[in-house]
């Protein structure tokens, strides 16, 4: 009888231990373990991160980090970290969280437009993916990459067509530039190539002219007309005399692309730079800003007309007055000069 009691006690203890173990396993693996109120939280795991780095991000998001540690060890996640951007949904269990951050790398949208330099572009992109601005700039300026891609440093910015692109957050600098080259080649389809050939411009020249159009007018509907003025000037071998190229030349000379220049002075027109289209005929050696697709297509589909001049329309700001003759242009220009003098803008 005594032995039976002992055996029964052992059985009950064993069942209790088994029940506790089963509950522990269940609570460790399958019970919700999130501590945030939003629907989703995101963590960003770098290519060089260790489990300790991942754990540091998880601590404020989880109710019980110790149980997560135990399961991560059991599932061998601690030695098999994956880089990327990962989502943790509200009320996820530890098992679901580990599965998510191990295999569900979520892409991010990378957007950029109207950058004036590769340095600014690198900084803009670096704020959106893991690669830092130095690594990105080095990849963008890599001589081998540029040569193989048929670019020069002066034209390299034109390879990056403004848009929103889907990337994995942990994309390297080299993979970023490679993908952008693919997107550039996709952009230059047969139709655009045929239009560039028809107007006698290379892809680089189209984008260089588009960058001037971009700076001349913010009005998308006016860009084909502005492009037509410059095409007319190129055909007549007239200097482009585009103020934005002078401003770019001034910024490039000083290395200060943050300065704001609202007014081009007569002395500025004498700056000795290949970007000064008052001093040097034809297109500048490269683009002066990253043009929108609308500006590129405005060049390729330029408005055919007989205008050779334009100036700010002080009666309809944002737009310009166009002229076929220098005499007409000078009259329009005098209106603009009177207006700008009255504003007190000196630079």
Order of alpha helices (4+ residues) and beta strands (2+ residues): alpha-beta-alpha-alpha-beta-alpha-beta-alpha-alpha-alpha-beta-alpha-alpha-alpha-alpha-alpha-alpha-beta-beta-alpha
